[in-house]
Structures are given as C-alpha cells and as structure tokens.
Amino acid sequence: MKFNIPFFAASLLGAAVALHAAPLAENTPVFSGPDSASTAIASVKAGTEPIVAPGVNAPAGWTAILLAGPHEVYAANKDVTKSLEVRVGAPYLTEPRTDAPVLALAEKGDPIEITDYRGKWTQFRLTKAVTGYIKTPVKAVPPAITRTSQMPTAPAPIPAPAQPSVTTTGKAAPVGDGGSSALPRLFQGKFASTYSPFRPRRPYDFQLNDDAGARYAYVDVSKLLATEQLNKYLDRTVVVYGTAKSVPGSKDMVVEAESLQLR
C-alpha cells in the first residue's frame, strides 16, 4: 500500500489543532460539572485557548477542558494514610472546609506533595491536569443578505422546539455532607464482602477497601448484570466505574457501579 506522508502529516496536525478550543473573549468561570448550578472551581482568562479534555462527552452548550497543574488542594486528615497518600476516592478540596468546592477525587498514584498542615486538614500540591467545564462560547451569526425589492420575501422560519436542559450536579461531595456526584468516575480498591456472622448486616453487600484494608466506600451492584459472577472479584483489586453518593444518615459513601473489572 502506498503511504501518503504529506496527507498523514496534515491529518496529525489537524487532530492536534482540534484539541484546543477557540480563544475566550472574556474571563470564563470553570465549573465542576456541566451545569451552572454546580460549583465554580477556577477561572480562565480572556484570550486563553482552553485545552479540550479528550474522551469526555459534554452536553450541548458545554465544553470539557483540562486545567493544568499544579493545584493547591486540601484533604481531611482522616483521608490521609500512614504512607502520607490520600485515600483513593477521597475528595481534593479547594479550601480547608467540608463544604468547599471539590476539584477532583483522589486516584492511586496521584503526584502529590504535602505543603502544609491546618488543624484537621492537610494541604497538598497536586501536579496533574483535572477536568472542568465551561460554557461553550456562542458564535456570532452573520447578518442576513439584503433582498432586492423584486425578490419575494420568504416566510419566517418556524423556530425549532427547545431542547430539554441537561441537569447534573457535577460535584462529588465529601463523605457525610449529604451530597452526591452525578458524574461517573473510576474508583480503585480491593473488592470485599460486608457479610459477617458477628455483626448486623451492612446497607450494601460489598465494599471497596484501601491499601490498609479499611473500607472507604460501599459498592451498589444492583445495576450490574444478574449474570455477573461477583465472587470472582472478592479480595482482588478492581476498578469500579460508577457514581459516588453519600449514604443517607451516615458519613459513608457508596459507589453505584455501572461496570466492574479486575485491575
């Protein structure tokens, strides 16, 4: 097969350019989710060309972008392990308070460095890009061409019906705050059963444990196929794709699993 080098190079260049959005005309807030009701976690200056987050499908009117690090974030001391790492799935907050905006959820191997201690909080420098959402700028509509008096005027077009808005929270609230995360994410940990003959039944039959063997989230498997053989995942490291929510009336978190696979 003959290989067209100029065409291949041009295709790569076009793909690279497509990763950048058009320069912003004004200072633009960045939200934690594709919804104006979600929390603003940053601001992008006018004239900046935002980098579009690859593989993230944002609803109409929104663009998912990458916020380059480093980021100054906070984690509750209870979420910091003895190895000075943040527990997988715990929130990185923008301020040292429980109701602060959530910048991202901790993942295994995150590049973090402790920079300060503030009472019940530990300050970290997170040196990786995180995903945020901006409203897609509306392109200007060119003026209509003036018709001559000899040409009949076309009837006004019938406006298209309004599309229903997409409402998502887009904020993964800290455990115990009563919030939830409407955006599915990846969670990693050791998959374990909650059953024990010596204690009352837990609200969910499975949980995710951290490296120290402590539970950091329950797992709701009700959305998985009934044919899924869950026993084969027990006591093994897995990756769960799902939505994190707080368990009502407690400080626990549950992940509504949409898929489950071995690490």
KOLMAR-693737 format. One line per 2 residues: number of its first residue (from 0); their letters; for each residue x, y, z of N, C-alpha, C. Coordinates in Angstrom, 3 decimals. Atoms other than C-alpha are relative to their C-alpha. Last residue first. Example, Ala and Ser with C-alpha at 12.3 -4.5 7.8 and 13.67 -1.06 7.14 Angstrom:
// residues 2
1) sa) -0.820 -1.190 -0.060 13.670 -1.060 7.140 -0.770 1.090 0.730; 0.890 -1.190 0.000 12.300 -4.500 7.800 0.900 1.200 0.000 $
//
This chain:
// residues 263
262) rl) -1.099 -0.928 0.293 -7.121 -4.272 37.830 1.131 -0.747 -0.683; -1.227 0.202 -0.759 -10.068 -6.591 37.596 1.057 0.986 -0.430 $
260) ql) -1.012 0.820 0.643 -13.271 -5.195 36.169 1.229 -0.103 0.883; -0.963 0.481 -0.980 -16.569 -3.765 37.340 1.002 -0.879 -0.721 $
258) se) -0.843 1.074 0.506 -19.101 -1.708 35.401 1.049 -0.341 1.054; 0.502 0.243 1.345 -22.016 0.589 36.198 0.834 -1.076 -0.704 $
256) ae) -0.847 0.580 1.034 -21.399 0.552 39.948 -0.755 -0.176 -1.309; 0.971 0.743 0.798 -23.353 2.913 42.200 0.719 -0.520 -1.249 $
254) vv) -0.208 -0.156 1.442 -20.478 3.891 44.503 -1.024 -0.874 -0.715; 0.302 1.185 0.806 -21.463 4.331 48.150 0.210 0.336 -1.464 $
252) md) 0.193 -0.260 1.421 -20.012 6.786 50.686 -0.301 -1.315 -0.697; -0.547 0.932 0.982 -20.274 6.621 54.472 -0.314 0.434 -1.417 $
250) ks) -1.139 -0.659 0.610 -20.779 9.503 56.903 0.650 -0.875 -1.062; -1.311 0.475 -0.445 -24.266 8.310 57.816 1.087 0.819 -0.680 $
248) gp) -0.053 0.252 -1.427 -27.944 9.239 57.698 1.323 -0.511 0.509; 0.820 -0.844 -0.882 -28.227 8.893 53.940 0.114 -0.413 1.455 $
246) vs) 1.055 0.856 -0.547 -25.279 7.062 52.324 -0.822 0.838 0.971; -0.085 0.231 -1.431 -23.260 9.611 50.340 -1.178 -0.869 0.429 $
244) ka) 1.016 -0.715 -0.757 -23.068 9.215 46.587 0.209 -0.285 1.487; -0.161 0.002 -1.453 -20.353 8.225 44.135 -1.093 0.834 0.662 $
242) tg) 0.285 -1.296 -0.597 -21.332 7.422 40.544 0.078 -0.104 1.518; 1.331 -0.303 -0.500 -19.826 4.486 38.691 -0.079 1.369 0.632 $
240) yv) 0.448 -1.215 0.680 -16.857 2.755 37.095 -1.424 0.280 0.463; 1.447 -0.162 0.102 -15.278 0.289 39.506 -0.296 1.317 -0.702 $
238) vv) 0.322 -1.374 0.387 -11.650 -0.784 39.092 -1.504 0.057 -0.234; 0.898 -0.227 1.123 -10.699 -3.943 40.955 -0.080 1.491 -0.305 $
236) tr) 0.032 -1.420 0.351 -8.009 -5.254 43.299 -0.806 0.187 -1.275; -0.904 -0.328 1.099 -8.904 -8.756 44.495 -0.136 1.482 -0.318 $
234) dl) -1.380 -0.095 -0.503 -10.383 -9.921 47.793 1.014 0.223 -1.114; -0.222 -0.172 -1.439 -13.635 -10.891 46.062 1.481 -0.052 0.351 $
232) yk) -0.698 -1.252 -0.258 -13.709 -10.356 42.283 0.380 0.167 1.473; -1.341 0.078 0.572 -14.535 -13.977 41.361 0.813 1.276 0.237 $
230) nl) -0.941 0.683 -0.904 -17.431 -13.902 43.805 1.423 -0.036 -0.547; -0.710 -0.942 -0.850 -19.196 -11.255 41.713 1.027 -0.678 0.900 $
228) qe) -0.473 0.835 -1.101 -20.176 -13.608 38.907 0.877 0.847 0.920; -1.359 -0.335 -0.423 -22.114 -11.194 36.688 0.378 -0.841 1.222 $
226) ta) -0.893 1.124 0.297 -25.201 -12.991 35.322 1.433 0.257 0.454; 0.247 1.058 -0.978 -27.561 -10.549 37.046 0.931 -1.185 -0.200 $
224) ll) 0.770 1.114 0.535 -25.989 -7.769 35.006 -0.144 -1.087 1.054; -0.783 0.948 0.778 -24.757 -4.817 37.075 -0.890 -1.147 -0.476 $
222) ks) 0.083 -0.323 1.425 -27.126 -2.042 38.126 0.791 -0.970 -0.879; 1.339 0.294 0.522 -27.796 -3.519 41.585 -0.125 0.284 -1.492 $
220) vd) -0.154 0.798 1.226 -24.057 -3.684 42.380 -1.338 -0.264 -0.679; 1.355 0.407 0.372 -24.044 -0.871 44.984 0.077 -0.706 -1.354 $
218) vy) 0.241 0.156 1.439 -20.464 -0.707 46.294 -1.422 -0.514 -0.206; 0.801 1.157 0.347 -19.656 0.672 49.771 -0.137 -0.066 -1.524 $
216) ay) 1.282 -0.164 0.688 -16.813 3.143 50.075 -0.699 -1.347 -0.106; 0.201 -1.421 0.291 -13.577 3.815 52.005 -1.292 0.245 -0.774 $
214) ra) 1.031 -0.342 0.990 -13.354 0.494 53.807 -0.016 1.508 -0.237; 1.155 -0.710 -0.554 -10.054 -0.097 55.598 -0.983 0.345 -1.114 $
212) ga) 1.066 0.939 -0.327 -7.622 -2.788 54.418 -1.231 0.639 0.600; -0.142 0.378 -1.406 -4.568 -0.514 54.568 -1.084 -0.980 0.443 $
210) dd) -1.188 0.839 -0.154 -4.347 -0.408 50.777 0.190 -0.475 1.436; -1.241 -0.627 0.436 -7.921 0.876 50.585 1.179 -0.935 0.267 $
208) nl) -0.964 -0.276 -1.060 -11.055 -1.234 50.775 1.243 0.667 -0.576; -1.351 -0.181 0.498 -14.038 -1.159 48.417 0.898 0.356 1.176 $
206) qf) -0.676 -1.253 -0.294 -17.348 -2.569 49.675 1.365 0.022 -0.684; -1.402 -0.051 0.408 -19.939 -5.241 49.012 0.581 1.373 0.319 $
204) dy) -0.662 1.294 -0.158 -23.289 -6.408 50.436 1.489 0.032 -0.333; -0.336 0.573 1.303 -24.731 -2.929 50.989 0.860 -1.248 0.226 $
202) pr) 0.987 -0.459 0.990 -26.573 -1.390 53.982 0.268 -0.535 -1.408; -0.309 -1.341 0.504 -24.482 -3.599 56.328 -1.027 0.430 -1.050 $
200) rp) -0.217 -0.098 1.442 -25.980 -6.600 58.095 0.225 1.449 -0.401; 1.205 -0.234 0.803 -25.561 -6.573 61.851 0.348 0.155 -1.482 $
198) rf) 0.424 -1.395 -0.034 -22.357 -8.059 63.308 -1.229 0.187 -0.890; -0.107 -0.565 -1.348 -20.917 -11.437 64.269 -0.431 1.466 0.073 $
196) ps) 1.006 0.597 -0.896 -21.968 -13.501 61.228 -0.022 0.637 1.390; -0.688 0.557 -1.163 -20.097 -11.104 58.933 -1.059 -0.566 0.934 $
194) yt) 0.693 0.958 -0.863 -21.104 -10.017 55.441 0.893 -0.474 1.133; 0.279 -0.626 -1.293 -19.526 -6.854 54.026 -0.639 -0.976 0.987 $
192) sa) 1.363 0.206 -0.483 -17.889 -8.673 51.108 -0.167 0.658 1.364; 0.194 0.879 -1.151 -14.696 -7.266 49.618 -1.477 -0.100 0.345 $
190) fk) 1.419 0.324 -0.046 -13.384 -5.672 46.413 -0.224 -1.023 1.112; 0.185 1.447 -0.136 -9.888 -4.232 46.967 -1.477 -0.270 0.241 $
188) gq) -0.195 0.509 -1.334 -9.633 -0.699 45.614 -0.174 -1.501 0.024; -0.826 1.205 -0.098 -9.960 1.508 42.558 0.167 -0.410 1.449 $
186) fl) -0.420 0.215 -1.377 -12.665 4.025 41.704 0.765 -1.318 0.061; -0.669 1.272 -0.262 -13.277 5.426 38.213 0.449 -0.053 1.459 $
184) rp) -1.448 -0.061 -0.081 -15.817 8.216 37.732 0.548 -1.405 0.223; -0.694 1.270 -0.269 -19.476 8.687 36.827 1.512 0.187 -0.042 $
182) la) -0.885 0.388 1.090 -20.702 12.302 37.025 0.705 -1.299 0.343; 0.810 0.472 1.110 -23.749 12.953 39.207 0.850 -0.425 -1.177 $
180) ss) -0.704 -0.321 1.229 -21.598 13.125 42.334 -0.782 -0.565 -1.160; -0.248 1.136 0.885 -23.579 13.252 45.539 0.761 0.475 -1.201 $
178) gg) 0.022 -0.307 1.419 -24.207 15.432 48.557 0.215 -1.233 -0.824; 1.334 0.163 0.572 -25.250 14.611 52.124 -0.058 0.286 -1.456 $
176) dg) 0.597 -1.319 0.227 -22.078 16.104 53.645 -1.379 -0.104 -0.627; 0.670 -0.496 -1.192 -21.074 12.766 55.187 -0.627 1.350 -0.190 $
174) vp) 0.839 0.967 -0.683 -18.476 11.813 52.590 -0.606 0.628 1.237; -0.713 0.798 -0.986 -17.159 14.853 50.720 -0.964 -0.919 0.728 $
172) aa) -0.068 -0.598 -1.334 -19.320 15.938 47.788 0.788 -0.872 0.938; -0.127 1.161 -0.883 -18.520 14.848 44.242 0.201 0.520 1.410 $
170) kg) -0.874 -0.242 -1.146 -19.833 17.807 42.289 0.003 -1.236 0.873; -1.396 -0.166 0.389 -21.175 17.591 38.709 0.931 0.230 1.164 $
168) tt) -0.637 -0.688 -1.117 -24.720 18.184 39.893 1.458 0.276 -0.308; -0.855 0.903 -0.775 -26.253 17.352 36.579 0.666 0.794 1.098 $
166) tv) -0.295 -0.433 -1.363 -29.141 18.956 34.758 0.820 -1.054 0.703; -0.620 1.114 -0.710 -29.326 18.640 30.996 0.416 0.497 1.372 $
164) sp) -1.320 -0.251 -0.568 -31.734 21.128 29.515 0.489 -1.236 0.735; -0.017 0.029 -1.467 -34.567 19.936 27.360 1.401 0.192 0.523 $
162) qa) -0.495 1.280 -0.493 -34.221 21.056 23.752 -0.006 0.025 1.524; -1.125 -0.089 -0.936 -36.402 23.962 22.690 0.374 -1.382 0.484 $
160) pa) 0.379 0.125 -1.414 -38.608 23.281 19.715 1.226 -0.002 0.889; -0.039 1.395 -0.445 -37.205 24.588 16.433 -0.386 -0.068 1.466 $
158) pi) -1.095 0.356 -0.918 -38.321 28.045 15.411 -0.096 -1.455 0.432; 0.611 0.393 -1.269 -40.604 28.200 12.383 1.117 -0.413 0.947 $
156) pa) -0.098 1.417 -0.374 -38.801 30.058 9.621 -0.644 -0.261 1.359; -0.914 0.179 -1.144 -40.147 33.477 8.607 0.051 -1.477 0.391 $
154) pa) 0.661 0.009 -1.314 -41.772 33.383 5.194 1.000 -0.275 1.113; 0.295 1.361 -0.456 -39.515 34.265 2.291 -0.682 0.057 1.355 $
152) tp) -0.543 0.271 -1.329 -39.759 37.802 0.965 -0.421 -1.384 0.462; 1.009 0.175 -1.047 -40.369 37.956 -2.743 0.672 -0.344 1.325 $
150) mq) 0.032 1.366 -0.489 -37.491 39.280 -4.836 -1.038 -0.126 1.095; 0.646 0.875 0.972 -38.116 42.453 -6.883 -0.137 -1.429 0.516 $
148) st) 1.448 -0.173 -0.056 -37.451 44.720 -3.870 -0.725 -0.916 -0.978; 0.478 -1.097 0.861 -33.950 43.394 -3.614 -1.515 0.043 0.047 $
146) rt) 0.675 0.416 1.226 -33.002 41.188 -0.636 -0.426 1.237 -0.800; 1.147 -0.842 0.328 -30.431 42.250 1.940 -0.594 -0.412 -1.343 $
144) ia) -0.197 -0.727 1.251 -28.178 39.333 2.905 -1.264 0.783 -0.340; 0.672 0.565 1.173 -28.640 38.347 6.549 0.244 0.874 -1.219 $
142) pp) 1.233 -0.692 0.392 -26.054 39.485 9.073 -0.584 -0.601 -1.267; -0.231 -1.039 1.003 -23.559 36.830 10.206 -1.310 0.660 -0.409 $
140) va) 0.743 0.330 1.211 -24.474 34.985 13.458 0.216 1.106 -1.020; 0.808 -1.091 0.543 -21.803 35.361 16.146 -0.663 -0.432 -1.296 $
138) kv) -0.563 -0.647 1.174 -20.635 32.089 17.696 -0.944 1.078 -0.530; 0.961 -0.055 1.107 -21.842 31.315 21.199 0.627 0.756 -1.168 $
136) pt) 0.314 -1.339 0.512 -18.973 30.416 23.551 -0.942 -0.073 -1.201; -0.530 -0.156 1.346 -19.303 26.889 25.004 -0.367 1.382 -0.529 $
134) ki) 1.076 -0.175 0.970 -19.975 27.205 28.723 0.613 0.253 -1.374; 0.330 -1.397 0.286 -17.013 25.891 30.611 -1.172 0.039 -0.970 $
132) yg) 0.951 -0.271 1.076 -16.422 22.543 32.289 -0.240 1.501 -0.147; 1.028 -0.960 -0.372 -13.560 21.161 34.383 -0.883 0.295 -1.202 $
130) tv) 1.039 -0.373 0.969 -11.228 18.170 34.157 -0.982 0.993 0.610; 1.326 0.470 -0.396 -8.003 17.860 36.139 -1.024 0.552 -0.993 $
128) ak) 1.140 -0.716 0.572 -4.392 18.103 34.984 -1.302 -0.620 0.486; 0.570 0.680 1.161 -1.684 16.787 37.287 -1.190 0.810 -0.485 $
126) tl) -0.609 -0.383 1.286 0.683 18.231 39.854 -0.516 -0.884 -1.124; 0.385 1.045 0.948 -1.364 18.199 43.071 0.489 0.402 -1.391 $
124) rf) -0.176 -0.533 1.347 0.343 20.315 45.763 -0.235 -1.164 -0.967; -0.832 0.695 0.971 -1.110 19.196 49.078 0.185 0.856 -1.254 $
122) qt) -0.076 -0.680 1.294 -2.548 20.842 52.207 0.998 -0.744 -0.893; -1.357 0.043 0.542 -3.535 18.603 55.114 -0.017 0.640 -1.382 $
120) wk) -0.199 0.053 1.447 -6.676 19.347 57.108 1.486 -0.055 -0.338; 0.516 1.280 0.482 -7.930 18.724 60.643 0.262 -0.206 -1.485 $
118) gr) 0.954 0.643 -0.897 -5.744 21.530 62.007 -0.383 -1.381 -0.493; 0.904 -1.005 -0.560 -4.055 23.160 59.022 -1.068 -0.703 0.842 $
116) yd) 1.015 0.642 -0.839 -0.965 21.268 57.880 -0.861 1.097 0.611; 0.354 -0.666 -1.253 1.209 22.471 54.970 -1.005 -0.867 0.765 $
114) ti) -0.571 -1.344 -0.107 2.920 21.633 51.665 -0.326 0.681 1.329; 0.528 -0.740 -1.154 2.443 17.871 51.321 0.705 1.347 0.109 $
112) ei) -1.072 -0.347 -0.935 3.318 16.689 47.814 -0.603 0.831 1.123; 0.315 -0.996 -1.016 1.030 14.957 45.332 1.185 0.199 0.927 $
110) pd) -1.232 -0.726 -0.346 1.538 13.085 42.045 -0.305 1.141 0.981; 0.049 -1.427 0.322 -1.527 10.774 42.157 1.323 0.681 0.399 $
108) gk) -1.187 -0.480 0.691 -0.501 7.112 42.309 -0.030 1.462 -0.375; -1.237 0.651 -0.429 -3.944 5.763 43.151 1.169 0.523 -0.837 $
106) ea) -0.239 1.250 0.701 -6.672 8.285 42.395 1.342 -0.569 0.452; -1.342 0.590 -0.031 -8.027 11.064 44.599 0.045 -1.328 -0.744 $
104) la) -0.076 1.087 -0.965 -11.258 12.726 43.550 1.362 -0.669 -0.107; -0.087 1.327 0.595 -11.180 16.123 41.840 -0.049 -1.025 1.120 $
102) lv) -0.738 -0.117 1.256 -11.538 19.878 42.436 0.056 -1.331 -0.730; -0.820 1.195 0.231 -14.278 19.589 45.047 0.676 0.131 -1.363 $
100) pa) 0.119 0.658 1.299 -15.612 23.020 46.061 0.972 -1.176 -0.132; -0.779 -0.650 1.060 -15.507 23.733 49.824 -0.201 -0.726 -1.322 $
98) dt) 0.902 -0.424 1.068 -18.342 22.487 52.067 0.731 0.731 -1.126; 0.754 1.120 0.565 -16.067 20.390 54.312 -0.915 0.407 -1.149 $
96) rp) 1.308 0.079 -0.648 -13.531 23.151 54.896 -0.856 -1.018 -0.744; 0.043 0.918 -1.146 -9.817 23.552 54.115 -1.312 0.063 0.773 $
94) et) -0.204 -0.723 -1.248 -10.241 25.129 50.642 -0.111 -0.991 1.162; -0.728 -1.226 0.325 -10.045 23.839 47.042 0.284 0.844 1.236 $
92) ly) 0.786 -1.223 -0.157 -10.970 20.326 48.146 0.858 1.222 -0.307; -0.960 -1.099 -0.107 -9.427 17.081 46.853 -0.822 1.287 0.038 $
90) pa) 0.025 -1.249 0.768 -12.102 14.479 47.568 1.215 0.884 0.249; 0.220 -1.142 -0.893 -11.432 10.887 48.708 0.079 1.300 -0.804 $
88) gv) 1.402 -0.400 -0.033 -11.858 8.191 46.043 -0.304 1.159 0.917; 0.626 0.019 1.322 -8.487 6.542 46.681 -1.491 0.310 0.132 $
86) rv) 0.742 1.216 0.311 -7.213 7.521 50.143 -0.669 0.119 -1.374; 1.431 -0.220 -0.195 -4.789 10.432 50.063 -0.742 -1.259 -0.433 $
84) el) 0.743 -0.068 1.250 -1.159 9.412 50.498 -1.476 0.209 0.326; 0.173 -1.407 0.400 1.024 10.155 53.517 -0.566 0.117 -1.411 $
82) sk) -1.050 -0.241 0.994 2.133 6.493 53.882 -0.101 1.396 -0.595; -1.270 -0.048 -0.713 0.087 6.383 57.093 1.169 0.231 -0.943 $
80) tv) -0.497 1.269 -0.518 -2.967 7.233 55.016 1.337 0.178 0.731; -1.431 0.119 0.297 -4.606 10.654 54.589 0.531 -1.266 0.682 $
78) dk) -0.148 0.608 1.321 -8.415 10.556 54.408 1.461 -0.166 -0.401; 0.495 1.369 -0.086 -8.861 11.135 58.168 0.127 -0.723 -1.341 $
76) na) -1.040 0.865 -0.567 -6.597 14.189 57.825 -0.450 -1.457 0.082; 0.200 0.203 -1.435 -9.168 15.782 55.522 1.045 -0.985 0.521 $
74) ay) 0.648 1.271 -0.311 -7.702 16.654 52.148 -0.141 -0.106 1.509; 0.040 0.409 -1.399 -6.774 20.077 50.786 -0.728 -1.332 0.117 $
72) ve) 1.227 0.660 -0.429 -5.713 21.266 47.346 0.130 -0.411 1.461; -0.066 0.059 -1.458 -3.154 23.646 45.807 -1.336 -0.545 0.493 $
70) hp) 1.159 -0.527 -0.711 -3.128 22.774 42.106 0.255 -0.113 1.498; 0.411 0.601 -1.283 -0.052 22.281 39.905 -1.208 0.701 0.620 $
68) ga) -0.498 -0.203 -1.364 -1.434 21.696 37.454 1.206 0.927 0.004; -1.351 0.480 -0.269 -3.154 22.084 34.086 0.403 0.291 1.441 $
66) ll) -0.648 -1.039 -0.805 -6.922 22.530 33.992 1.372 -0.533 0.408; -0.995 0.434 -0.982 -8.230 20.356 31.168 0.595 1.215 0.707 $
64) ia) -1.367 -0.457 0.225 -11.428 21.289 29.357 0.917 -0.546 1.098; -0.865 0.529 -1.055 -14.937 19.820 28.949 1.441 0.388 -0.318 $
62) tw) -1.252 0.577 0.478 -17.068 22.074 26.740 0.808 -0.461 1.198; -1.121 0.089 -0.935 -20.709 22.944 27.392 1.204 -0.635 -0.664 $
60) ga) -0.186 -1.275 -0.680 -23.679 24.164 25.339 1.162 0.017 0.969; 0.059 -1.168 0.875 -24.801 20.680 24.347 0.121 1.285 0.817 $
58) pa) 1.292 -0.291 0.638 -23.782 18.033 26.862 0.067 1.279 -0.820; 0.766 -1.001 -0.744 -20.092 17.163 27.459 -1.330 0.246 -0.703 $
56) nv) 1.138 -0.486 0.777 -18.625 13.941 26.100 -0.834 0.938 0.861; 1.093 -0.424 -0.880 -15.197 13.471 27.699 -1.113 0.600 -0.849 $
54) gp) 0.848 1.111 -0.431 -12.732 11.383 25.646 -1.131 0.368 0.926; 0.270 1.096 0.936 -10.075 14.077 25.410 -0.897 -1.061 0.616 $
52) av) -0.274 1.282 -0.661 -10.420 17.166 27.629 -0.344 -1.143 -0.947; 1.187 0.844 -0.122 -10.324 20.237 25.342 0.392 -1.344 0.616 $
50) ip) -0.283 1.328 0.541 -7.346 22.505 26.019 -1.206 -0.888 0.263; 0.130 1.156 -0.903 -8.547 26.072 26.540 0.334 -1.309 -0.722 $
48) et) 0.540 1.077 0.831 -7.124 28.792 24.237 -0.111 -1.248 0.866; -0.558 1.343 -0.169 -6.719 31.766 26.577 -0.659 -0.977 -0.968 $
46) ga) -1.095 0.213 0.929 -7.569 35.248 25.258 0.640 -1.373 0.103; 0.336 -0.318 1.391 -9.689 36.124 28.289 1.239 -0.161 -0.883 $
44) kv) -0.099 -1.385 0.440 -8.529 34.454 31.487 -0.367 0.154 -1.470; -0.945 -0.061 1.110 -9.791 31.061 32.665 -0.014 1.429 -0.557 $
42) sa) 0.377 -0.995 1.005 -11.415 30.895 36.106 1.095 0.054 -1.057; -1.122 -0.782 0.535 -11.390 28.072 38.650 -0.558 1.031 -0.977 $
40) ia) -1.245 0.441 -0.640 -13.567 25.721 40.748 1.212 0.785 -0.494; -1.128 -0.507 0.790 -17.025 27.180 40.071 1.298 -0.336 0.728 $
38) ts) -0.940 -0.941 -0.626 -19.561 24.953 41.814 1.090 0.433 -0.976; -1.141 0.632 -0.653 -22.521 23.361 40.040 0.989 1.075 0.452 $
36) as) 0.267 0.139 -1.427 -25.752 25.263 39.380 1.137 -0.680 0.739; -0.275 -1.281 -0.657 -24.417 26.447 36.004 -0.254 -0.060 1.500 $
34) dp) 1.247 -0.563 -0.510 -24.320 22.804 34.900 0.336 1.283 0.747; 0.619 -0.741 1.103 -21.692 20.800 33.019 -1.368 0.549 0.384 $
32) gs) 0.862 0.827 0.850 -19.837 19.862 36.222 -0.635 0.837 -1.083; -0.325 1.396 -0.286 -17.007 21.199 38.427 -0.833 -0.963 -0.823 $
30) fv) 0.864 0.672 -0.962 -17.375 24.597 36.788 0.421 -1.448 0.195; -0.064 1.436 0.261 -14.761 26.809 35.116 -0.784 -0.698 1.104 $
28) pt) -0.065 0.913 -1.154 -15.550 30.520 35.079 0.023 -1.456 -0.459; 1.048 1.026 -0.008 -14.666 32.496 31.930 0.138 -0.902 1.222 $
26) ne) -0.311 0.902 -1.105 -12.740 35.779 31.658 -1.171 -0.961 0.203; 0.050 -0.627 -1.318 -13.705 37.180 28.287 0.404 -1.007 1.064 $
24) al) 0.154 -1.445 0.161 -13.392 36.537 24.544 -0.010 0.724 1.341; 1.160 -0.532 -0.711 -12.004 33.045 25.013 -0.040 1.519 -0.112 $
22) pa) -0.328 -0.904 -1.108 -9.587 31.798 22.374 -1.256 0.591 0.629; -0.281 -1.361 0.444 -11.075 28.962 20.252 0.325 0.887 1.200 $
20) ah) 1.187 -0.776 0.317 -10.818 25.461 21.717 0.417 1.395 -0.444; 0.088 -1.327 -0.600 -7.640 23.415 21.504 -1.289 0.686 -0.434 $
18) la) -0.016 0.152 -1.450 -7.587 19.651 20.918 -0.113 1.344 0.706; 1.349 0.208 -0.491 -8.690 20.171 17.313 -0.054 -0.133 1.519 $
16) va) 0.676 -1.292 -0.102 -5.306 21.667 16.496 -1.374 -0.159 0.623; -0.610 -0.749 -1.096 -3.610 18.361 17.307 -0.695 1.333 0.208 $
14) ag) 0.445 0.588 -1.257 -6.029 16.401 15.122 0.547 0.766 1.185; 1.401 -0.356 -0.211 -5.470 18.770 12.214 -0.530 -0.547 1.304 $
12) ll) 0.047 -1.415 -0.357 -1.713 18.436 12.554 -1.424 0.429 0.283; -0.463 -0.120 -1.382 -1.983 14.649 12.579 -0.062 1.437 0.480 $
10) sa) 1.042 0.550 -0.864 -4.119 14.719 9.432 0.397 0.119 1.462; 1.064 -0.995 -0.094 -1.670 17.058 7.697 -1.120 -0.484 0.916 $
8) af) -0.476 -1.100 -0.852 1.187 14.706 8.496 -1.080 1.053 0.182; -0.041 0.495 -1.370 -0.737 11.727 7.089 0.439 1.099 0.964 $
6) fp) 1.374 0.084 -0.477 -1.591 13.662 3.899 -0.047 -0.452 1.454; 0.558 -1.348 -0.224 2.027 14.718 3.414 -1.417 -0.050 0.548 $
4) in) -0.585 -0.671 -1.164 3.253 11.106 4.020 -0.574 1.406 0.206; -0.007 -1.419 0.338 0.877 9.352 1.589 0.481 0.786 1.215 $
2) fk) 0.226 -0.832 -1.197 1.749 5.697 2.122 0.173 1.461 -0.369; -0.781 -1.232 0.081 1.367 3.421 -0.917 -0.384 0.924 1.143 $
0) m) 0.855 -1.205 0.000 0.000 0.000 0.000 0.888 1.251 0.000 $
//
